[in-house]
């Protein structure tokens, strides 16, 4: 039995932790604590975001808009709404042929 790291235990001679100073061991312990904290926060974030996604799926969808039947739609020239009438005519012709 050897006194390894202040504890009476068997210590492997090739154990890299055997060569660490007390300050290095403290830093390693701090990094482990930080890593555990980050992982806990990451898991909590995943749980909260999945709960939000489930809640959004359970909400009632908004009503779908259906225009009134007939010819009650507004009619405007393409230029009045900032469109190019030549390009619009080409798009309509393309849609009709395909």
N, C-alpha and C positions, 0 to 999 in steps of 0.2 A: 504494500500500500504506500502510495505517495501522497503528499499534501499538494494536491493540484488545484490551483485557483482558490486556495484557502479552504478546501474541502478534502477530508481524508478519503480519497478514492483512487482508483487506478486511472492513470492518465496515459494515453497512447503517446509515444514520443513524436509521432508525425502529425499529431492533431494541430491544425493551424491556430486554434484558439489558445493553445498552450503558450504560444509566443506573444500573445497580445498583452499589452500593458493594461493597467487598471483603467486608464483614461480611454484607451481603445475599446475596452469592454463596455464602458459606460456609453460611449458613442454608439456602439453596436446595439446596446439595449434601447437607446433613444430612437435609433432608426427603426428597430423592430416595433416599438410603440407607435411611432408615426405611421409605419406601414399598416399596422392593425387599424389605426384610426381612419386612414384613408380608405381601407377596404370596407370598414363598417359604414362610412359615409357613402361610398359607392353603392353598396347593397341597399342602403336606405333610399338613395336617390332612385334606384331601379324599382324599388317597391312603390314609391310615391308616384313615379311616372306611369307604372303599369296600372295603379289604382285610378289615375286620371284618365287613362285610355279606356278602361272598363266603364268608368262613369260616363264618358262621352258617348260610348256605344249604347248606353242604356237610356240616354235622353231621347225624347221624341223628336223625330225629324221635323224640320220646318215645313210649312205647307208649300206645296208645289204650285207655281203660277201657271195658269192656263188662260190664254187670251180669250176674250169673249168671242162667240161665233159671229159671223157676218163680216161686214166691211167697216167696222168701227175703228180700225187702226188709223193712226196718224200717217199721213203721207207727206214726205219732204223730198226735195231734190237732193241727190248725193252731195252736191257742192254745199248745200245748206248745213250739212253735218260734217263737213271737212273731208269728204271722200272724192276720189277722182272717178267721174262717171265712165270714162273709157275703160279704166282698169276694172271697174265693177261689172261692166257689160262683158268684158273678156272672162272674168271669173264665173259669171252666170252661164255663159256659153260653154265654158269648160265643164262646169258641173252638169249641165244638161247633156253633154256628149259622153260623159264617163259615168 
